[in-house]
Amino acid sequence: MALRTETDKETGVALVTLDRPAKHNAIDLATAAELTAAWRAFRFDDEVRAVVLTGAGGRAFCTGIDRGVDVPQPSSPYTIDDPLIAIGPKANDLWKPVIAAVEGMACGGAFYLLGEAEFVVASEEATFFDPHTTYGMVSAFEAISMAQRMPFGEVARMALMGTAERVSARRAYETGLVSELTAPGGAVAAALRAAAVIASYPTGAVQGTVRAVWSAREAARSQAMAHAPHLVALGNLPPERQADLFRGRGAGGFRTR
């Protein structure tokens, strides 16, 4: 199992941990299926009233899709098979509040998860970046998710600069992606504290508020997401060219801002 779930029955808070630290918590097909199953199970578990999501090991929250995963694609330019499309709570109709606790790197497909959390708590050592363009891939789902949380220019810069830049936790806090900064190693504890407070409130009021907040932006997000598969299908390099770029990335440096 690549996913650990622990529930504190006293507080009503579940802690979900991506547990592939040797792979920087990258998501393979089995992990994607486990995430989908976990979110759907929480819908029916009345003991769980709030969820904290994090990554094991401290070096990374999540680094997106595992590059070793083979995902065959249809030949049509009008459709793609995206193994990460259903890894988030909202994609699985879970409207219990989810708080992301980020230690280390969060990049690429991690934004599918961060984009569907209610808010993000991060260690001062956390960093955020989007490597897609560096490797000849369109950042569509990821950039759209982050556009709901960050100013346009910040999202555009992060998506376009690829691996050359990383957004510091401080900058992420200043631009609204992160709601609370903690000392290194403190993100999970801070997220659990917030989740326990929320879980102590009447469930109907909490879930109704989650739905209300999301409804305020859902129309624009849904319209943008409808375009994403076509942009990816038309703009991505062939997989073998992506692999060449990935292998040739070397140990090139990056700037953290």
Secondary structure, DSSP 4 states (H G I P E B T S, - for coil): --EEEEEETTTTEEEEEE--GGGTT-B-HHHHHHHHHHHHHHHH-TT--EEEEEETTSSEEE-SB-TT------S-TT----TTTT-STGGGT--S-EEEEE-SEEETTHHHHHTTSSEEEEETT-EEE--GGGGT----HHHHHHHTTS-HHHHHHHHHHGGGEEEEHHHHHHTTS-SEEESTT-HHHHHHHHHHHHHTS-HHHHHHHHHHHHHHHHHHHHHHHHHHHHHHHHHSPPHHHHHHHHHTTTT---EE-
